[in-house]
Amino acid sequence: MSSLGRASALIGAGTLISRVTGLLRTIVLVGVIGSVSAGAADAFAIANQLPNNVFSLISVGVLTAVIIPQIVKAAADADGGNAFISKLFTLGTVVLVVITGLATVASPWLVGLYAGKDASSEFLALATAFAYWCMPQILFYGLYALLGEALNARRIFGPFTWAPVVNNIVSIIGFLIVGALFGGPLTRVSEWTPEMIAALGGTATLGIVIQAAILLIFWRRTGLALRPDFRWRGVGLGTVGKLAGWTFLMALASLIAGLVQTQILTEAAGKGASVATFQYAWLIFMLPYSIIVLSIGTPYFTQISEHAAAGRHAEVRKDIAQSIRTLLFFIAVAVAAVAAAAVPASRVFTNEASDAEAAALVLVCFLVCLVPLTILFIVQRTFYAYGDTRTPFWFTLFQCALVVVSALVAQSLLAAGAFEVTSLAAAIALGQSIASTIQTVVAVWLLHRKIGGLEIRTWMSAILRFAIAAVPAGVAGWGIFLLLGGPTGWTTADKIQGALGTCIIGLAVVAVYVGVLALLRAPELKVAGSMLRRFLPGR
């Protein structure tokens, strides 16, 4: 537990700073291109998201599902996994270069696909121009992920988590320079010149390049000699390919679901919360998920993979129950805090107080699935630890189908006049949350059948305790928000006050949450306190 605590603290601290600087990056970006009702913001959002989407299609599932368990197994080889990893990296780099080239050439088609048939020619031209500058990110995202997951598999967790901080700092400096040179917010599509497009798109890509390069500095710690090796036969890459096939299909299903969402969201472009606001709300939603779930869950995933590889199934079940209880202790209070502070938190990435409420509604709709997604993180990765990528594909496909159906239903209700176009993004976010919740229930049931029990009673009783504490904590936080003036008060006057208001509300929520759990004598308080002490200097 000590090593897990240290690893979680290291990852958590890096993730926290990464996400905070990421929010600062978003604030500066909003100052340059706007957010709600800003056509240029939606054009950049589509273009800058395309590399992530293409990369997720070819690599993310493969890396998460396959690479860590395979590297853990390869470590038992006579050479410590040197041959396997060198061949794997060579093949991965070749694939990434080819895919990056093809995606760059296909930029106009991809932009048109995501923007939908109703997008104006000016909007498409701007988004395509941004895409040409952003597409090279695919290669460097891939290299960063390959290097980072290999480091994680060798229990070197820090660099992968801290490198994005440098990316964010580079982007912040670049965006500030763009704003200083060209002014802002430049919300109208017609305002953008080739020089401005190059400056903004080039800055976004430069940050990813530096993020990947930093990991090479830390490679020596692995003790592995990474070298080009094109002899790809005979080291088990065929097994990787078979496992990766299902994760590729899973990523494809998710990509299609996201495509449908984006196409429908563009109906609100320039009218209210649309693609950019949807992404910004997701960014805030992912803040607690990344800081808590990834920092604590990633070391657990490595441990689960080691226990699964050794056939110690009882320890795997124990790991699952322990990790879920630990994660949900923090996630429950995060849900309460973000829900209570949704409006001031949203004010951080909107240029007008009037836009914050619309953005906050999208954020709250995402929050519905934060607890289920936390459980899914552990459940899904346990399947991966056992080399099973087929089962996650099926329950992810089910979730994607629900996401598509919910987005189409939202579009139909909008056409029927059931709600205004300004609420479209919130409706789509709620549909996604419901789909993810159902997916988690199915995934838990399937894993329970696979390994013969998940000690569900232990973590379900913990969820009940956390809910008993989180509800009054959230109500207290909302009361603080109202005392500070509510939607038209002090916390929504500007971005800085929105951030400060969010902190004040969050601290109040945490205080009440911990107080109630102390009265309940929750055993998780001691474990959580031990983990938090790992963040202190000298620990």
C-alpha positions in Angstrom: 0.0 0.0 0.0 3.0 2.3 0.7 4.3 2.1 -2.9 0.7 2.6 -4.2 0.3 5.6 -2.0 3.6 7.2 -3.2 2.8 6.5 -6.8 -0.7 7.8 -6.4 0.6 11.0 -4.7 3.2 11.6 -7.5 0.6 11.1 -10.2 -2.0 13.1 -8.3 0.3 16.0 -7.8 1.3 16.1 -11.4 -2.2 15.6 -12.6 -3.5 18.4 -10.4 -0.9 20.9 -11.7 -1.5 19.7 -15.2 -5.2 20.2 -15.0 -4.9 23.6 -13.3 -2.5 24.8 -16.0 -4.8 23.2 -18.5 -7.7 25.3 -17.2 -5.4 28.4 -17.4 -4.7 27.4 -21.0 -8.4 27.3 -21.7 -9.0 30.6 -20.0 -6.4 32.2 -22.2 -7.7 30.5 -25.3 -11.3 31.7 -24.5 -9.8 35.2 -24.3 -8.5 34.8 -27.9 -11.4 33.0 -29.6 -14.4 33.1 -27.3 -16.6 30.2 -26.2 -20.4 30.3 -26.2 -21.9 31.6 -29.4 -18.4 32.0 -31.0 -18.1 30.5 -34.5 -14.3 30.7 -34.5 -14.1 28.8 -31.2 -16.2 25.9 -32.6 -14.0 25.8 -35.7 -10.9 25.5 -33.7 -12.5 23.0 -31.3 -13.4 20.7 -34.2 -9.9 21.0 -35.8 -8.0 20.6 -32.5 -10.1 17.6 -31.5 -9.5 15.8 -34.7 -6.0 14.6 -33.8 -7.3 13.3 -30.5 -10.1 11.4 -32.3 -7.9 9.9 -34.9 -5.2 9.0 -32.3 -7.9 7.4 -30.1 -9.0 5.3 -33.0 -5.5 3.8 -33.7 -3.8 3.8 -30.3 -5.5 4.8 -27.1 -7.4 1.6 -26.6 -4.4 -0.5 -27.7 -2.0 1.3 -25.3 -4.3 1.1 -22.3 -5.7 -2.4 -23.0 -2.6 -4.1 -24.3 0.7 -2.4 -23.8 1.0 -2.3 -20.0 0.0 -6.0 -19.5 2.3 -7.1 -22.4 5.3 -5.0 -21.1 4.7 -6.4 -17.6 4.9 -10.0 -19.1 7.9 -9.1 -21.3 9.8 -8.0 -18.2 10.2 -11.7 -17.4 12.1 -12.3 -20.6 15.8 -13.0 -20.4 16.6 -9.6 -21.8 14.1 -7.8 -19.5 11.9 -7.0 -22.5 14.4 -5.1 -24.5 13.7 -6.8 -27.8 10.0 -6.7 -27.5 9.8 -3.1 -26.6 12.2 -1.9 -29.3 10.2 -3.8 -32.0 7.0 -2.5 -30.6 8.2 1.1 -30.6 9.5 0.8 -34.1 6.3 -0.6 -35.4 4.2 1.9 -33.5 6.2 4.8 -34.9 5.9 3.6 -38.5 2.1 3.2 -38.1 1.8 6.7 -36.5 3.8 8.4 -39.3 1.6 6.8 -42.0 -1.7 7.5 -40.2 -0.6 11.1 -39.5 0.2 11.7 -43.2 -3.1 10.2 -44.3 -5.1 12.1 -41.8 -3.5 15.4 -42.8 -4.3 14.8 -46.4 -7.9 13.9 -45.4 -8.4 17.0 -43.3 -11.0 18.7 -45.5 -13.1 15.5 -45.5 -12.8 15.0 -41.8 -13.7 18.5 -41.0 -16.7 18.3 -43.2 -17.7 15.1 -41.6 -17.7 16.6 -38.1 -19.1 20.0 -39.0 -22.2 18.6 -40.7 -24.0 19.5 -43.8 -25.3 22.8 -42.6 -21.9 24.4 -41.9 -21.1 27.5 -43.9 -18.2 27.5 -46.4 -16.4 30.1 -44.3 -16.7 27.9 -41.2 -15.4 24.9 -43.1 -12.5 26.8 -44.5 -11.4 28.1 -41.1 -11.7 24.7 -39.4 -9.8 23.0 -42.3 -7.0 25.5 -42.1 -6.7 24.9 -38.3 -6.8 21.1 -39.0 -3.7 21.3 -41.2 -1.8 22.8 -38.4 -3.2 20.4 -35.7 -3.0 17.0 -37.5 0.7 16.5 -36.9 -0.2 16.2 -33.2 -1.3 12.6 -34.0 2.3 11.5 -34.3 3.5 13.2 -31.1 0.4 12.1 -29.1 1.3 8.6 -30.1 5.0 8.8 -29.2 4.0 10.4 -25.9 1.6 7.6 -25.1 4.0 4.8 -26.2 6.8 6.2 -24.0 4.5 7.1 -21.1 2.8 3.7 -20.9 6.1 1.9 -21.1 7.4 4.1 -18.2 4.2 3.4 -16.2 4.6 -0.4 -16.8 8.1 -0.1 -15.3 6.5 1.7 -12.3 8.1 5.1 -13.4 4.8 7.1 -13.1 6.0 10.7 -12.7 7.2 11.9 -16.2 4.0 10.8 -18.0 1.9 12.8 -15.6 4.1 15.9 -15.4 5.0 16.3 -19.1 1.5 17.9 -20.0 2.3 20.7 -17.6 5.1 21.9 -19.9 2.7 21.5 -22.9 0.2 23.8 -21.1 2.8 26.4 -20.2 4.0 26.5 -23.8 0.4 26.8 -25.1 -0.4 29.6 -22.5 2.6 31.6 -23.6 1.8 31.1 -27.3 -1.9 32.0 -26.9 -1.0 35.1 -24.9 1.4 36.1 -27.8 -1.5 35.5 -30.3 -3.8 37.7 -28.2 -1.2 40.4 -27.9 -0.4 40.4 -31.6 -3.9 40.2 -33.0 -6.3 41.2 -30.1 -9.4 39.3 -29.0 -11.7 37.7 -28.5 -11.7 37.0 -32.3 -15.1 35.3 -32.4 -16.1 35.9 -36.0 -14.9 33.4 -38.6 -14.2 36.2 -41.1 -11.7 37.8 -38.8 -9.1 35.1 -39.1 -6.1 35.5 -41.4 -3.5 32.9 -42.5 -1.0 34.4 -40.1 -3.4 34.2 -37.1 -4.3 30.6 -38.0 -0.7 29.6 -38.2 0.1 31.2 -34.9 -2.8 29.6 -33.0 -2.6 26.1 -34.6 1.2 26.0 -34.5 1.2 26.9 -30.8 -1.2 24.0 -30.0 0.9 21.5 -31.9 4.3 22.8 -30.6 3.1 22.0 -27.0 2.4 18.4 -27.9 5.8 18.0 -29.6 7.6 19.2 -26.4 5.4 17.0 -24.3 6.5 13.9 -26.1 10.2 15.0 -26.2 10.4 15.4 -22.5 9.7 11.7 -21.9 12.8 10.7 -23.8 14.9 12.4 -21.1 13.6 10.0 -18.5 13.9 6.8 -20.6 17.2 5.9 -19.0 15.4 5.1 -15.8 13.8 2.0 -17.4 17.1 0.4 -17.9 16.0 -0.5 -21.5 18.0 0.3 -24.6 15.4 1.6 -27.1 16.6 1.3 -30.7 15.0 0.9 -34.2 14.2 -2.7 -34.9 12.3 -3.7 -38.0 12.4 -7.4 -37.4 8.9 -7.7 -36.1 8.4 -11.5 -36.1 9.0 -13.9 -33.3 8.5 -11.7 -30.2 4.7 -12.0 -29.7 3.5 -8.9 -31.6 0.9 -11.2 -33.1 -0.7 -11.5 -29.7 -0.7 -7.7 -29.4 -2.4 -7.4 -32.8 -5.2 -9.8 -31.9 -5.9 -8.0 -28.6 -5.6 -4.7 -30.4 -8.2 -5.6 -32.9 -11.1 -5.4 -30.4 -9.8 -2.2 -28.9 -9.6 -0.7 -32.4 -13.2 -1.6 -33.0 -14.1 -0.2 -29.6 -12.4 3.1 -30.4 -14.1 3.2 -33.8 -17.5 2.8 -32.1 -16.7 5.7 -29.7 -15.5 7.8 -32.6 -18.7 7.3 -34.5 -20.8 8.2 -31.4 -18.7 11.3 -30.9 -19.1 12.2 -34.6 -22.9 12.0 -34.3 -22.8 14.2 -31.2 -20.6 16.8 -32.9 -22.7 17.0 -36.0 -25.9 17.6 -33.9 -24.1 20.1 -31.6 -23.1 22.3 -34.6 -26.8 23.1 -35.0 -26.3 25.4 -32.0 -23.0 27.0 -33.3 -23.2 30.7 -33.0 -26.6 30.5 -31.1 -25.6 29.1 -27.7 -23.6 26.4 -26.0 -22.2 24.2 -28.8 -19.1 22.2 -29.6 -16.6 24.4 -27.8 -18.7 24.8 -24.7 -19.4 21.0 -24.7 -15.6 20.4 -24.7 -14.9 23.0 -22.0 -17.6 21.5 -19.8 -16.0 18.1 -20.4 -12.6 19.6 -19.4 -14.0 20.7 -16.0 -15.8 17.4 -15.6 -12.5 15.6 -16.3 -10.6 17.6 -13.7 -11.6 15.5 -10.7 -11.7 12.3 -12.8 -8.1 12.9 -13.9 -6.7 14.0 -10.6 -8.4 11.3 -8.6 -9.2 8.3 -10.8 -6.1 8.4 -13.0 -3.7 9.2 -10.1 -5.0 6.5 -7.8 -6.3 4.0 -10.4 -3.2 3.9 -12.6 -0.9 2.3 -10.0 -3.7 -0.1 -9.1 -4.0 -1.1 -12.8 -0.3 -2.0 -12.8 -0.8 -4.0 -9.6 -3.9 -5.7 -10.9 -2.0 -6.6 -14.1 0.8 -8.2 -12.1 -1.6 -10.2 -9.9 -3.7 -11.3 -12.9 -0.5 -12.4 -14.8 0.5 -14.5 -11.7 -3.0 -16.0 -11.5 -3.6 -14.6 -8.0 -7.3 -14.0 -8.6 -8.2 -13.5 -4.9 -5.8 -10.6 -4.8 -7.3 -9.2 -8.0 -10.7 -9.2 -6.4 -9.2 -7.5 -3.3 -7.5 -4.9 -5.4 -10.8 -4.1 -7.2 -12.8 -3.6 -4.1 -10.0 -1.6 -2.4 -9.4 0.7 -5.4 -13.1 1.4 -5.9 -13.7 2.3 -2.3 -10.6 4.6 -2.2 -11.6 6.3 -5.5 -15.2 6.8 -4.6 -14.2 8.4 -1.3 -12.7 11.3 -3.2 -15.1 11.2 -6.2 -18.2 11.6 -4.1 -17.1 14.9 -2.6 -15.9 16.0 -6.0 -19.4 15.5 -7.5 -20.9 17.6 -4.6 -18.3 20.3 -5.0 -18.4 20.7 -8.7 -22.3 20.6 -8.8 -22.5 23.3 -6.1 -19.9 25.5 -7.9 -21.0 24.7 -11.5 -21.9 28.3 -12.4 -18.7 30.0 -11.1 -16.6 27.2 -12.4 -18.2 27.6 -15.8 -17.7 31.4 -15.6 -13.9 30.7 -15.8 -14.2 29.6 -19.4 -16.9 32.0 -20.6 -16.5 35.7 -21.5 -19.9 36.8 -20.2 -21.7 36.0 -17.0 -24.9 35.3 -18.9 -23.2 32.4 -20.7 -22.0 30.7 -17.5 -25.4 29.3 -16.6 -25.9 27.6 -20.0 -22.4 26.1 -19.7 -23.0 25.1 -16.1 -26.1 23.1 -17.2 -23.9 21.1 -19.6 -21.4 20.5 -16.8 -24.0 19.3 -14.3 -25.4 16.9 -16.9 -22.0 15.4 -17.3 -21.6 15.0 -13.5 -24.4 12.4 -13.5 -22.0 9.8 -14.7 -18.8 10.6 -12.7 -19.4 7.9 -10.1 -20.3 5.2 -12.6 -17.2 6.1 -14.8 -15.0 5.8 -11.8 -16.2 2.3 -11.2 -15.9 1.5 -14.9 -12.3 2.6 -14.9 -11.3 -0.2 -12.6 -13.7 -2.8 -14.1 -12.7 -2.2 -17.7 -9.0 -2.3 -16.9 -9.4 -5.6 -15.0 -10.7 -7.1 -18.2 -7.6 -5.7 -19.9 -5.3 -7.2 -17.2 -6.7 -10.7 -18.0 -6.0 -10.1 -21.7 -9.7 -9.8 -22.5 -10.4 -6.9 -24.9 -13.4 -8.5 -26.6 -15.8 -8.1 -23.6 -15.1 -4.4 -23.1 -15.7 -3.9 -26.9 -19.2 -5.3 -26.5 -20.3 -3.3 -23.5 -18.7 -0.2 -25.0 -20.5 -0.8 -28.3 -23.7 -1.0 -26.3 -22.9 2.4 -24.6 -22.0 4.0 -28.0 -25.4 2.9 -29.4 -27.2 4.5 -26.5 -25.2 7.7 -26.9 -26.1 7.9 -30.6 -29.8 7.2 -29.8 -29.8 9.8 -27.0 -28.3 12.4 -29.3 -30.8 11.7 -32.0 -33.6 11.9 -29.5 -32.3 15.3 -28.3 -32.2 16.5 -31.9 -35.8 15.3 -32.5 -37.0 17.0 -29.3 -35.3 20.2 -30.4 -37.0 20.1 -33.7 -40.4 19.5 -32.0 -39.8 22.6 -29.8 -39.5 20.7 -26.6 -36.5 22.9 -25.6 -34.5 25.8 -26.9 -31.3 25.4 -29.0 -29.4 26.8 -26.1 -30.1 23.6 -24.1 -29.1 21.2 -26.9 -25.6 20.6 -25.5 -26.9 19.9 -22.0 -29.4 17.4 -23.4 -26.7 15.6 -25.3 -24.4 15.6 -22.2 -27.2 14.1 -20.1 -27.8 11.4 -22.7 -24.2 10.4 -22.6 -24.2 10.3 -18.8 -27.2 7.9 -18.8 -25.6 5.7 -21.4 -22.4 5.5 -19.4 -24.3 4.6 -16.2 -26.1 1.7 -18.0 -22.7 0.6 -19.5 -21.1 0.5 -16.0 -23.9 -1.7 -14.6 -23.5 -4.2 -17.5 -19.7 -4.2 -17.2 -19.8 -4.9 -13.5 -22.2 -7.8 -14.0 -20.0 -9.3 -16.7 -16.8 -9.0 -14.7 -18.6 -10.5 -11.7 -19.4 -13.5 -13.8 -15.9 -13.7 -15.2 -13.8 -13.8 -12.0 -16.4 -15.0 -9.5 -17.2 -12.0 -7.4 -16.1 -8.4 -6.9 -16.8 -7.9 -3.2 -19.7 -5.7 -4.3 -21.3 -5.4 -0.9 -18.2 -3.8 0.6 -18.0 -1.0 -1.9 -21.7 -0.5 -2.2 -22.0 0.1 1.6 -19.1 2.6 1.2 -21.0 4.4 -1.6 -24.0 4.7 0.7 -21.8 6.3 3.4 -20.3 8.7 0.9 -23.7 9.7 -0.4 -25.0 10.4 3.1 -22.0 12.8 3.5 -22.0 14.2 0.0 -25.7 15.4 -0.1 -25.6 17.8 2.9 -22.1 18.9 1.7 -23.4 19.8 -1.7 -26.4 21.6 -0.2 -24.0 23.6 2.0 -21.9 24.5 -1.0 -25.0 25.6 -2.9 -26.0 27.7 0.1 -22.5 29.4 0.0 -23.0 30.1 -3.7 -26.4 31.8 -3.0 -25.0 33.8 -0.2 -22.3 35.1 -2.5 -25.0 36.4 -4.9 -26.0 33.4 -6.9 -25.8 33.5 -10.8 -25.6 37.3 -10.9 -23.4 37.7 -7.8 -19.8 38.2 -7.0 -18.6 34.7 -8.2 -19.8 35.4 -11.8 -18.4 39.0 -12.1 -15.3 37.8 -14.0 -13.0 34.8 -14.5 -10.8 35.4 -11.5 -13.7 35.8 -9.1 -15.3 32.7 -10.7 -12.2 30.7 -9.8 -12.0 32.1 -6.3 -15.7 31.5 -5.8 -15.2 27.9 -6.9 -12.4 27.4 -4.4 -14.5 28.9 -1.5 -17.5 26.7 -2.3 -15.3 23.6 -2.8 -13.6 24.1 0.6 -17.0 24.4 2.3 -18.2 21.2 0.6 -15.1 19.3 1.7 -15.3 20.5 5.3 -19.0 19.4 5.6 -18.2 16.1 3.8 -15.3 15.2 6.1 -17.3 16.2 9.2 -20.2 14.0 8.4 -17.9 11.0 7.6 -16.1 11.6 10.9 -19.5 11.5 12.7 -20.2 8.2 10.9 -16.7 6.9 11.8 -16.1 6.0 8.2 -13.0 3.7 8.0 -12.1 5.2 4.6 -11.1 8.5 6.4 -7.9 6.8 7.8 -6.9 5.4 4.4 -7.6 8.7 2.6 -5.6 10.6 5.3 -2.6 8.3 4.8 -2.7 8.8 1.0 -3.0 12.6 1.3 0.0 12.7 3.7 2.0 11.4 0.8 1.7 14.8 -0.9 3.4 16.6 2.0 7.2 17.4 1.7 9.5 14.8 3.2 6.9 12.0 3.0 
